[in-house]
Amino acid sequence: MNFEKLDVWKLSAQLSSELYLELKDLKDYGSKDQMTRSGLSVPSNIAEGMSRENVAERKRFLNIAYGSAAELKTQLWIGMKINYIDKVKENLGSQP
């Protein structure tokens, strides 16, 4: 299956791009690195998983993507609580 046709891949790749732009000036390099890496992991693992022929491997990579999404959600929540990320941008990654 062509992962580039999947809405979930499109949205997660868009979110990852937006994360890099939103966090480009953040001086807490550890937090910035962790959030951008978690965000990048989601579409990357979807792409890798959907490129596998073996169903078990496909599921494994999709589960990793799901875990990375949960990790990122936690990091974004904390980032908003400590004012690293504007609460106005809570819709980061949503479709226009």
Buried (B, 14 or more C-beta within 10 A) or exposed (E): EEBEEBEBBBBBBBBBBBBEEBBEEBEEEEBBEBBBBBBBBBBBBBBBBBEBEEEEEBEBBBEBBEBBBEBBEEBBEEBBEEEBBEEEEEEBBEEE
